[in-house]
Amino acid sequence: MIKRKTVLMLLAGAAVAAAQTAISGNVGDMVLDSSGNPFIVEKDMTVPKGKSLTINEGCVLIFKSFTGLTIQGNCSVNGTGNHPVIFTSINDSLINKTGTQPASAFDWNGITVAKESGSVAFNYVNVRFSVYGIKSQNPHVVIREGIFRQNGQFHFTINDKIQSVQDNLPFSYNVKTPAQGQSPSPAKPERPRKLKIIRYSLLGVGAAGSIAGIIMSINASSAYSDWKHIEQETNPLPLPGEYERRQDKYNSAFTGALIFDILGGLGLAGFGVTFMF
């Protein structure tokens, strides 16, 4: 990967002699395209609050000493794996063949993302030879497959906290990526938590109702036998009202069994229906 990036930078350097675009100051509501390569940053660039800067794939920005980019509004850097966006020093010999001295850390200031900034995303960027790389006060900034090299103080900070970034290795922030060497796992749809609560509550009601219905059915069967057996009892004779008592006991057990069977059936049916959502 690193060799490929180096080849791309060499190809980008070949365009320096052909054309160049000077850029500085307020760059709000601008779109930079690689046809303007390289963009020579002569003074600080600023994206004001409420404005947007879009930098398309393959763009190369080379910064003179003591210059940098400050983002107070929105910024979308749209590099790709084959055509990254490069932020580097005016002395970077891979980009600027007319440089008079070798590039080194601290050659330019770096990129500052202000706290009040809006949507800021750096996709496939190279940030090289600056003082502080990307310094963000916005914790929602996104970096996808960024490559950092020889930045003086650090490569990337969030609210002045230094993030662990290694030279020349792809780095992502606020982007979900698979671990190195692993293939992405297929996304599993997450069922809403409330639906899960309802589903397993219905399962509990269904199971409890069915068990209670079975117990009540056994009791009802026993009560029915007692009730019908009293008609054959002659020695001794049943006590007055015993027939009615046994009948009531059977009716009560039968009604309970019926209620719990219905409740259990509805609970289990509801449990099954939840899988349709």
Secondary structure, 3 states (H helix, E strand, C coil): CHHHHHHHHHHHHHCCCCCCEEEEEECCCEEECHHHCCEEEEEEEEECCCCEEEEECCCEEEECCCCEEEECCEEEEECCCCCCEEEEECCCCCCCCCCCCCCCCCCECEEEECCCCCCEEEECEEEECECCCEEECCCCCEEEEEEEECCCCCCEEECCEECCCCCCCCEEECCCCCCCCCCCCCCCCCCCHHHHHHHHHHHHHHHHHHHHHHHHHHHHHHHHHHHHHHHHCCCCCCCCCHHHHHHHHHHHHHHHHHHHHHHHHHHHHHHHHHHHC
